[in-house]
């Protein structure tokens, strides 16, 4: 496997935003066709490990093989992870400021219900609502039809990675400030998830923001995640990171990493047949995807190919794992970290301009920072007046 050479110069903010969003989309497309399977099944199906873009698991029978999910996963098609990420960026474009749960109700839900886009897996233009998973359709049921307080709408939904998978934009808007990214993502995700699903959204956004700090490394990103994570999410990341530190090859890490996260994963050993206690709120559990993404980041030492292919070949919910891992590596190293041939094929196959969302979010990010600076200076002046001290 040819490692991806990190850039020799420190990537700019604009480059990191592009790299993160591009890295997430490519990871999503690589993981989609093997989602739901075990590493052994992947090995047998492909005659070896997945090393790039592959076709649908069931070949030309993809429309009928799984009636509950008649999607063209594979051949470079992005999935709902990327669709939701791009939808959240469109919300940032409209609001042009920090987001909260009300922004989800006022802007994200109408976008899902009324803004037709090209859906690669459906090979058609359709509403995002017609592709997203049930845990994301919950947003529409609760906020549009149920008129639930957006800050509480996530309660009752299955607890999964549904909110975390599209939180990279929150981390990028708060680039270099992981604490702010964590807080904003928790607010946004409150409309969608509760418990450890919401917590994972905050920690993932923080990890992306931490990856944007000049000089950041995989270890510093994980350390930041550990400093903010709570309860089962904290324990799961600690356990996975400890195991990951013993490996520098994803093949040897696949089984040990699953063993490390298993005590915190409520889904159980059979991903397609969840346990009776799966995806319920708990302070003892964690989603599987984020700890494994961070573990693969350590195993791959921040190299895009090694990190993302490790995430893909892990199986289970590997499109979301690879989405998260790819977003973090792209934020660390910029666009050059993402193999250009993969990015080109994914963009062409998915019929998406993968650079357009990055340009839009970059513009908003600069505006938000200017707003934050004005608010910070106003606060400093008010505090100085209250205390009789000079503003420094």
N, C-alpha and C positions, 0 to 999 in steps of 0.2 A: 504494500500500500504506500503510495507516494504522499508524504505529509504535506500539508498546506503551509507554505512559508509565511509567517506573520510579516506585516509591513515593517520596513527598517525605520520609518519615521513614526512619531506619535500620531495616530489618526485624529482628524478634527471631529468636532461634534457632528457635523453634517455627514461625514464618512461613517461614523459609528451608527448613526440612525439608519443610514442606508444598509450598512452591513448587518445590523440586527434584524431589520425587517426582511431583507433578502435571505439571510441565514435561516430565519424562522420558516419562511415559505418553502425553501428548498428542503429543509428537514421534514416538514409536513408532507411534501410530495414523495420523498423517499420512504417515509414510514407508512404512508397510507395503504399500500398494497399488501403489507404483511401484518397490519394491525389485527390483534386478537389471537395471534398464534404464538406458540412457544418457540424458543431458540432451536429446539430439535426439529420441530415441524418446518421451520424456515429453512434449516439446513437440508432437509430431505426434499422439500419442494423445489429449491433452487440449485440443488447439487453442490452446495457450498454456501458460504455467507453472502449476503447481499453486499455488493460493492459499488452500487450506483442505482440508476433509475431502472426499475423492472416493471413488467406488465401486471395485469390483474391476477390475483391468486387463482381464479377459476377460468382464466383465459377468456375466450369469446363468450362464455356462458355467464359473464358477470351480471347481466341483467336479471337472470332468473335463479342463479345459484343460491342467493340469500334474499328471498322476497321482502324481508323486513328492511333490507338495506340494498336496494337495486342501484348501486352507485358504481361508476367507472373509476375505481380506485386503482391507481397505477398509471404507467405511461407518462409520468410527469405531472399528473393532475394534483393540484392542491385540494385540501379538504375543508371541512367547516372551521378548523382552527384558523386558517388564513382568512376565510370569509368573515369570521367574527372580528379578527384583528383589523381588517380593512374597514369594517363597519364602525369600529370604535374610533378609528382615525377620522372617518367622516364626521363623527360627533365632535371630535376636537376641532375640526375645520369650522363647524357651525358655531360652537361655543366660544372658541378662541380664548380659552382660559382653563383653569383647573376644573376637573369634573367631580361630580358627586352622584349619589343614587338618583337624584332628581333628573340629572342629565340623561341617565339611562331611560327613565320613564318618558321624558319629554322629547328625546332625540333618537336614542338607539332603537327603542321599540317601534316607533313609526318608520324608521329606516328598514327594519327587518320585515315590516308588513307592507311597505308601499314603494320600495325602491328596487325595481328589477335590475339584476346584474347577471353577468355570465357565470353560470355554475358549471365548472369543468366536469364534475362527476355526473351531472345530469345531461351534459352535452347540449345545453339549452340556456336561454335567458329566462330567468325565473326570479321569484322573490326569495331572498335568503331564508325566510321562514319555511319555505318548502324543502329546504335541505337540512337545516340545523337539527340537532338531536333533541329528544324530548326534554332534557334538562335545560336546554336553551329556549325551547318553546314555552317553558314555564314563565319566562319573562313576559311574554305576550298575554298568557292566561291571567297572570297575577296583576300586571300593571295596566294593561289595556282593558281587559274585561272585568277584573276583580277590583280595580281601583284601590289596591292595597297601598299603604304608605310605602314609598320606594325604599326607605331605610330599613324596612322590615320584610320586604317581599321575598327575600331569599329563604326565609324560614319555611320549612316543610318540603322544600325541593330535595331530591336525592343529593347527597354530598359527594361530589366528584370533582374532576379537574375542569369542569365546564367554564368556570369563571377565570381560573388561573391561565388557561391556555391562550387567552387573548389579551393579557395584561402587559405585554411588552411595551405598547405605546405609553402606558402610564410611567413605566420606568424610564423611558426615553425623554418624555416631557420633563421629568425630574432628574435628568442626567447628572450624576455626581452627587446627588442628595438622596441616598437610599432611605433615610428615615421619612422624608417627605413622600417618596414613592410608595412606601409601605402604607402610610396613613391614607393617601389618596386612593390606592387600590382597595383597601379595606372598605372605604366609603362607597366606591363604585360597585364593588362586588357584593355589598350588602343587599342590593336589589336582586341578586341572582343566586347567591349561595349563603350558607351559614356554616358555623363550626369550622372544621379543618379544611373544607373546600374554600371558604372565604379567607382563612389564614394563609393558605397556599398562594392565593392571588396576591396578597400583600407581600409575601416573602419573595415570590418570583419577580414582581415589579421592582422590589428592592435590589435583587440580584442583578437585574439589567442595569439599574441606575449605578450600582457599585462597579459594574464592568466598564462603565464610561469614565471612571476616575482615571486620569493619566497615571500610568505605571501599575494599573491593576493587574492582578494575576488570577488564575483559577483559585488558588488558595485564599487570596484576599476576598474574592467574591463569596466563597463558601463561608469564610469567617464572618462576613457581614450578614449573610443569611442566618447564621447561628446566633448572632448578637440580637436579632430581631424576632426570630421564630419563637413560638410558644407551644407548650404542651406536647402532644404527640408529633406535631410537625418538627419541633426542635429535636425530640428524641430520635425520630426517623432519620433526619439529616445527619445527626451525630453518628448514628450506627452505620449508615451507608458511607459516610466520609471516612470513617475509620477503616472499613474494609477496602474502599477505593484506594487508600494510601498504600496498600500492599501490591497493587497491580499497575502495570503500564501497558497492558495488552487487553483489549476488551474481551477477547475470546476466553481468557482465563478468569475474567471478572464476572461473566454473565451469571453463573450459578451463585457465586458468593454474594453478589449484590442483591439478587432476588432473596437469598436467605436473610440478608441484613434487614431488608424492608418488610419482609413477610409478617413479622409480629405486629406491625402498625397498619398493614393493608387489610381493610375489612372485606375486600372482594373475595379473597381466597385463592386457592391454587388454580382453579378453572376459571379463566377470565370470562368466558362466554356463559358460565353458569354460576353467577355470584352466590355467595353464602347467604343464609337467611338474615344474618346481621349486617349485610353489606350496605355501605353508603348511608348509614344513619349518623346523626350528630354524636360526637364523642370527643372528650378532651384527651383520650388515650390513643386515637388513631391519626392517620395522615393519608393523604392521597399518595399513590405510589409514584406518580409521574415526576413531581418536582425533586424529591430526594434522588431518584435514579438519574435524572438529567444532571444534577450537581455532581453525582458520583462519576458519571461518564465524563464530565468536564475535567475532573481530577485525573481519571484514568488516561484520558486523551491529552492531558497536559495543555489544554486549550487549543489543540490543533483541530481544525474544523472537520476534516475527513475522519479522523480517529474518533472524535467525540460524537459526531452525528451518526456514523456507521455503527458505533457501539450501541447508541440509543436505538437505532433501527433494528439491529439484530437481537436486541433484548426481547423484542416481541411485545405481547400484551398491548397496552395502549401506546404503542411505540410512535405513532404519528405525533401525539401530543408531547411525548418525551423528547423526540427529535426536534419538534418545534421550539420547545423551551431551551434545549441545549444549543440549537443553532442560533437562537436570538442572543444568548449570552456570549457565545464565541464571536458573533458578528459585532456585538457592542464592544468587546475587548479589542478586536483587531481591525475592524472596518471591512469594507466591501472586498478588499483583496483576499481576505481569508476564505471567502466563499468561492468554491471552484466555478470559474466562469462558464465552463461547458454545461455544468448542472443548472446554473441559473438561467442560461439561455434556453435550454430544453424545457425547463419548467415554465418559463414565461410563454414560450411558443405553444406548448401543449395545453396550458391552462388559458390561453388567449387573454393574458393579463399583462399590463404594463406594471411590473413589480417595482419600478423606480418611482412611479407617480405618487403612491402613498407615502413614500419616504420624503419626497420633495415637499408634499403638503404638510407632513408632520414636522419637518425641519423648520418650516416657516412659522408654524404655530409655536414650536418650542422656543424660538427666539422671542416671540411676542410674550409668551408666558413668563420667561425670565425677566424681561423688562418690567412687566407688571409686578412680579415678586420683588424686584429691586425697589420700585417706587413704594410699595407697601412697607418694605423693611425700613427704608429711610424715613417714612412718615412715622413709623413706630419708634424709631430711634429718637426722632425729634420730640415726639410726645413724651417719651420716657425722660429725656433730658430736661424738658420743661417741668415735669412733675417732680424731679429729684434735684433740680438746680445744678445739674452737671453739664459739661460741654459734650457735644456730639463729636466723636472721634471718627 
